[in-house]
């Protein structure tokens, strides 16, 4: 009888559920299934739940690196156009004509006067000046040169400001020659002494190749062909001058003081080559 009573009770539940609202019936049916039988759980599945939609990202997106971007057509790399080479500043240099190591003073006109002297030292010719605004030089007696390239080393030991020193070229006398000057404050120039009157085909020009003051050392170079003369310091071109008023002559060296302080310059290692125009 207990079995029958249970059967009737169970059969009465559907009528009750149908009288309820559809949503409440579903909820109650689900609850009774959970209480009375596990088979009801299988027969009445859970209602699906909504999956929350993630919020759109905020901020600036990180760019994606493209390591090998596609290329429609091959584009060759640009090629640099080489600049034309610098013209040879000392063309036509030929055989060595003269090399003077200053071990002997026989070829030089040495002299001494008040406040200045030109003397031979150990493998060098020294010009020393002890008074202000004194100009002193020494000429080599031979050879007489027209077209040539010459180099000589100048070593000022006491030198400052506009004190100057350098090389005489195409000297025909004590009153006719060209004078290539270096100053002790780093400048270069060319003077022409003609009949005892001085002018400057190339005025003072600042040069980064001339070491200021002393002690220091510079290698002076002069290339001369006809009226054209080119001037160098430590292998670097400084300037060029066209002046044919003195076509040939001897070489010499000089120094000139511009202050009350002593000036001393040593000259060594003179070399002269022929130049074929």
CORJOLIN-V459790 format. One record per run of one state. SS is the DSSP state (a for helix, b for strand, c for the rest). FROM is the first residue (numbers start at 0). TO is the last residue. If there is no record, write none. Layout:
ss=SS from=FROM to=TO
ss=SS from=FROM to=TO
This chain:
ss=c from=0 to=0
ss=a from=1 to=18
ss=c from=19 to=20
ss=a from=21 to=35
ss=c from=36 to=36
ss=a from=37 to=42
ss=c from=43 to=91
ss=b from=92 to=99
ss=c from=100 to=106
ss=b from=107 to=107
ss=c from=108 to=109
ss=b from=110 to=112
ss=c from=113 to=114
ss=b from=115 to=120
ss=c from=121 to=122
ss=b from=123 to=128
ss=c from=129 to=133
ss=b from=134 to=139
ss=c from=140 to=143
ss=b from=144 to=144
ss=c from=145 to=146
ss=b from=147 to=157
ss=c from=158 to=162
ss=b from=163 to=172
ss=c from=173 to=174
ss=b from=175 to=182
ss=c from=183 to=185
ss=b from=186 to=193
ss=c from=194 to=195
ss=b from=196 to=205
ss=c from=206 to=216
ss=b from=217 to=224
ss=c from=225 to=226
ss=b from=227 to=232
ss=c from=233 to=234
ss=b from=235 to=241
ss=c from=242 to=247
ss=b from=248 to=255
ss=c from=256 to=261
ss=b from=262 to=274
ss=c from=275 to=276
